[in-house]
């Protein structure tokens, strides 16, 4: 069948248009152990920023990053989690593949799946002049493997848990969650180099690579009335709505 532009447009419109990669958000809870390892002065400066959004969404973030089915815990600093969500310029919905192995019973060999393989994922953050982002992840890696002792911490211990469950949410044009994945037991393990040069007049970006055990797909969609009201009418009307109120579909 030859390509039909009208049929293509009809199919796209029937599904509410094409999904845009710019409509995304991350929720990156800070484990309690990592929160205690990071200097309190960094958190205090973040909390005192003259932007009401950090206090307005504290309860919503606490609810959003609360205990999950796989044991994830609430963020030790919801304001920092929201700050990272705003600074995250790019990431990706993770890939997944099946490792296969050749077997032979009789006749030609054929492949059978033997395990699921999850690809690591990267987050790129815009850096401010206070370098909050670099300082946070420097201390996160240091908390996992202190350079003075060279003794690795146990990631799932109550006192030294450095793993967290990270959500990556895809929205449509009307702030409806259409797809999301939750990375289970995720932790940063690579901070990529940041080049400095007299010939460069741009701004710093920080790319951090995370490993994780597996991910859980969240298919349920919902409209977040608070975010929708903020996008359409500004922060004034959104404050009249309950934090994080949503309508499920």
NORBELZI-V564365 format. One record per residue. N is the residue number from 0. PHI is phi in degrees with one decimal (* if undefined). D_CENTER is the distance of its C-alpha to the mean C-alpha in Angstrom with 1 decimal. Layout:
# NORBELZI-V564365
N;PHI;D_CENTER  N;PHI;D_CENTER
This chain:
# NORBELZI-V564365
0;*;41.3  1;-70.5;41.0  2;-69.3;37.9  3;-119.5;38.2  4;-57.9;36.2  5;-64.8;37.1  6;-67.1;36.0  7;-61.6;32.6  8;-63.7;32.1  9;-64.3;33.3  10;-64.7;30.8  11;-66.6;27.9  12;-65.8;29.1  13;-66.4;29.6  14;-105.9;25.8  15;65.2;25.0  16;88.5;24.5  17;-92.0;22.1  18;-72.6;18.3  19;-110.8;17.0  20;-65.4;14.0  21;-76.2;13.8  22;-91.5;13.0  23;-142.8;9.3  24;-153.1;6.8  25;-115.4;3.3  26;-123.9;4.7  27;-117.3;5.1  28;-66.7;8.8  29;-93.3;11.4  30;-59.3;13.9  31;-58.1;17.5  32;-62.0;18.9  33;-72.1;16.7  34;-59.6;17.3  35;-75.2;21.0  36;-82.3;20.9  37;-84.0;19.6  38;-57.0;22.5  39;-63.3;22.9  40;-63.7;24.1  41;-64.7;20.7  42;-64.2;19.4  43;-62.9;22.6  44;-65.8;22.4  45;-63.8;19.0  46;-64.7;20.4  47;-93.5;23.5  48;-60.7;22.2  49;-77.2;24.3  50;-143.5;21.7  51;-67.0;22.1  52;-63.8;18.6  53;-67.4;17.4  54;-81.6;20.1  55;-63.1;20.1  56;-101.4;16.6  57;-56.9;16.9  58;-64.8;18.3  59;-64.5;15.9  60;-66.5;12.8  61;-58.0;14.9  62;-69.7;15.6  63;-66.7;12.2  64;-106.5;10.9  65;-71.4;14.4  66;-57.8;15.9  67;-112.8;14.9  68;-63.4;17.2  69;-104.7;16.4  70;92.4;16.9  71;-66.1;13.6  72;-113.1;14.7  73;-67.1;14.1  74;-66.9;12.8  75;-75.3;15.8  76;-148.8;15.1  77;-58.8;13.5  78;-64.9;14.6  79;-66.3;12.8  80;-62.0;9.4  81;-67.4;10.5  82;-60.0;11.8  83;-64.8;8.8  84;-62.7;7.3  85;-72.3;10.7  86;-84.7;11.1  87;-73.8;8.3  88;-81.4;10.9  89;-158.4;9.7  90;-156.9;7.8  91;-154.9;9.0  92;-77.0;9.4  93;-66.0;10.7  94;-91.3;14.5  95;-152.9;16.9  96;-142.6;20.6  97;-108.5;23.6  98;-76.7;25.7  99;-120.1;29.4  100;-138.1;32.7  101;-76.0;36.2  102;-130.6;38.7  103;-143.2;42.3  104;-104.2;44.5  105;-159.2;47.2  106;89.5;47.4  107;-67.7;44.5  108;-73.9;41.2  109;-145.8;38.1  110;-98.5;34.5  111;-132.3;32.8  112;-73.2;29.1  113;-120.5;28.7  114;-166.2;25.0  115;-92.4;21.5  116;-116.5;19.6  117;-106.5;15.8  118;-80.5;14.8  119;-64.2;12.7  120;-134.6;9.7  121;-116.6;9.5  122;-121.8;7.6  123;-113.1;10.4  124;-114.6;11.1  125;-77.4;14.4  126;-99.4;16.7  127;-89.1;19.1  128;-69.1;22.6  129;-85.4;21.9  130;56.3;19.4  131;-54.3;17.2  132;-64.4;14.2  133;-66.3;16.5  134;-62.4;18.3  135;-61.9;15.3  136;-75.0;14.2  137;-58.5;18.0  138;-72.5;18.6  139;-63.4;15.9  140;-65.5;17.5  141;-65.6;20.9  142;-68.6;20.2  143;-70.8;19.5  144;-137.3;22.7  145;-60.2;25.0  146;-72.4;27.1  147;-81.1;30.2  148;-112.3;30.5  149;60.0;28.6  150;-104.9;27.9  151;-68.8;24.5  152;-82.3;23.1  153;-86.5;22.6  154;-66.9;18.9  155;-108.2;19.7  156;-70.2;22.5  157;-60.0;22.5  158;-88.9;23.5  159;-129.6;21.4  160;-70.3;18.2  161;-107.8;15.6  162;-88.9;13.2  163;-148.5;10.4  164;-104.5;8.6  165;-103.8;4.8  166;-105.5;4.6  167;-119.4;4.4  168;-114.5;7.7  169;-104.2;10.7  170;-111.6;13.5  171;-92.4;17.1  172;-67.6;19.3  173;-110.9;20.1  174;60.0;16.7  175;-98.5;17.0  176;-70.5;14.2  177;-105.1;15.5  178;-168.2;13.0  179;-156.3;9.8  180;-128.5;8.9  181;-117.7;8.1  182;-79.7;8.2  183;-91.7;11.3  184;54.1;12.5  185;-90.4;10.0  186;-157.0;11.3  187;-76.1;11.8  188;-138.4;15.1  189;-137.0;15.7  190;-109.6;15.9  191;-74.0;17.6  192;-61.3;20.8  193;-116.3;21.1  194;-72.4;24.4  195;-122.8;26.8  196;-159.7;29.8  197;-66.6;32.6  198;-84.1;32.4  199;-101.8;28.7  200;-116.0;28.4  201;-86.4;24.8  202;-130.9;21.9  203;-73.6;19.7  204;-123.3;16.3  205;-116.7;14.5  206;-107.4;12.9  207;-122.5;11.4  208;-100.1;11.5  209;-111.6;10.1  210;-105.4;12.3  211;-157.1;12.0  212;-78.7;14.9  213;-165.2;14.0  214;-132.6;11.8  215;-115.0;13.0  216;-86.3;13.3  217;-113.9;13.6  218;-89.7;16.3  219;-62.7;17.5  220;-103.8;17.4  221;-154.9;18.0  222;-96.4;18.8  223;-93.0;17.5  224;-64.2;20.9  225;-64.8;19.8  226;-66.5;17.5  227;-63.8;20.2  228;-64.5;22.9  229;-64.0;21.3  230;-66.8;20.9  231;-90.3;24.5  232;-125.5;26.4  233;90.6;24.7  234;-74.4;23.7  235;-60.3;27.2  236;-70.8;27.2  237;-62.3;23.7  238;-71.1;24.9  239;-79.3;27.5  240;-96.3;25.1  241;-60.6;23.7  242;-58.6;20.2  243;68.5;17.6  244;-65.3;20.5  245;-142.4;19.8  246;-116.3;22.1  247;-91.0;21.3  248;-127.3;22.8
